[in-house]
Amino acid sequence: MPRSFSSSSDSSNSSSCSDSPHHSKVLKVSNLSSKVNRNHLYEIFENWGEVRKVSLNQGKAYVEFHRNSQAAKALKGMHKGQIDGKTVYVSEKRLRRARSPRRSRHYNK
């Protein structure tokens, strides 16, 4: 069952598990209420580990954790959970790949 949070939450901490390179340290949180601020998000997501940074803009946020494993636990615990009465959607932030230079479509004859 997803956890529900209001502007203030309890501050229970989970124990840390081993880090996995298969998970991102940054989570995207969408469908946030306009009442939610960065401090709320720090308080909520610190239940899963050490939060390095929170960026908030127009109903979505990016939450960066110190460790990949902490972000993975937060993803599992908060996806489709509630913050201030709204269901939020949490996903891993996908890193953009560097674009490789386009090859010429012209062939030498």
C-alpha positions as CSV (number, residue, x, y, z in Angstrom):
1,M,0.0,0.0,0.0
2,P,1.5,3.4,-1.0
3,R,2.4,5.8,1.8
4,S,0.6,9.1,2.2
5,F,2.3,12.3,3.3
6,S,1.0,15.7,4.1
7,S,3.2,18.8,4.5
8,S,4.9,17.3,7.5
9,S,5.8,13.6,7.9
10,D,7.4,11.3,10.4
11,S,11.2,11.0,10.1
12,S,11.8,7.2,10.3
13,N,14.9,6.1,8.5
14,S,15.4,2.8,6.6
15,S,18.7,1.0,6.8
16,S,21.0,1.3,3.8
17,C,21.4,-1.6,1.4
18,S,24.1,-2.2,-1.1
19,D,24.4,0.2,-4.0
20,S,23.4,-0.9,-7.5
21,P,24.7,0.6,-10.7
22,H,21.4,-0.3,-12.4
23,H,19.4,2.4,-10.7
24,S,19.7,6.2,-11.1
25,K,20.5,8.4,-8.1
26,V,17.9,11.0,-9.4
27,L,14.2,10.5,-9.3
28,K,11.5,12.4,-11.1
29,V,8.4,13.2,-9.1
30,S,5.4,14.4,-11.0
31,N,1.8,15.5,-10.3
32,L,2.8,17.6,-7.2
33,S,0.4,20.0,-5.5
34,S,1.2,23.7,-5.8
35,K,1.4,23.7,-2.0
36,V,4.4,21.4,-1.9
37,N,7.8,23.1,-1.6
38,R,11.4,21.9,-1.6
39,N,11.6,21.5,2.2
40,H,8.5,19.2,2.1
41,L,10.2,17.0,-0.4
42,Y,13.5,16.9,1.5
43,E,11.6,15.9,4.6
44,I,9.5,13.2,2.8
45,F,12.3,11.6,0.7
46,E,14.9,11.6,3.6
47,N,12.8,8.7,5.0
48,W,14.7,6.6,2.4
49,G,18.2,8.0,2.6
50,E,20.4,11.0,2.3
51,V,19.0,13.6,-0.2
52,R,21.6,15.7,-1.9
53,K,19.5,18.0,-3.9
54,V,15.8,18.8,-4.7
55,S,14.8,20.8,-7.8
56,L,11.1,21.9,-8.0
57,N,9.4,23.4,-11.0
58,Q,5.7,23.6,-12.0
59,G,4.3,20.4,-10.4
60,K,7.3,18.2,-10.9
61,A,10.6,17.7,-9.0
62,Y,13.9,16.0,-9.3
63,V,15.2,14.4,-6.1
64,E,18.9,13.4,-6.1
65,F,20.0,10.9,-3.5
66,H,23.5,10.2,-2.2
67,R,23.3,6.5,-3.2
68,N,21.5,4.6,-6.0
69,S,20.1,2.1,-3.5
70,Q,18.4,4.9,-1.5
71,A,16.8,6.2,-4.7
72,A,15.6,2.7,-5.6
73,K,13.9,2.4,-2.1
74,A,12.3,5.8,-2.4
75,L,11.0,4.9,-5.9
76,K,9.4,1.7,-4.6
77,G,8.0,3.4,-1.6
78,M,6.6,6.6,-3.2
79,H,5.5,5.7,-6.7
80,K,1.7,6.2,-6.7
81,G,1.8,7.4,-3.1
82,Q,0.2,10.6,-2.0
83,I,1.7,14.0,-1.0
84,D,-0.8,16.6,0.2
85,G,-3.7,14.5,-1.0
86,K,-2.5,14.1,-4.6
87,T,-1.2,10.8,-6.1
88,V,2.4,11.3,-7.2
89,Y,4.3,9.4,-9.9
90,V,7.9,8.6,-9.2
91,S,10.3,7.4,-11.9
92,E,14.1,7.2,-12.5
93,K,15.4,10.2,-14.3
94,R,16.8,8.9,-17.6
95,L,20.2,10.3,-18.4
96,R,20.4,11.7,-21.9
97,R,22.9,10.0,-24.2
98,A,25.4,12.2,-26.0
99,R,24.5,12.4,-29.6
100,S,27.0,10.9,-32.0
101,P,27.8,13.0,-35.0
102,R,25.7,12.1,-38.0
103,R,27.3,10.2,-40.7
104,S,27.2,11.6,-44.1
105,R,24.6,9.9,-46.4
106,H,26.8,10.5,-49.4
107,Y,29.0,7.7,-50.4
108,N,32.2,7.9,-52.3
109,K,32.0,6.3,-55.8
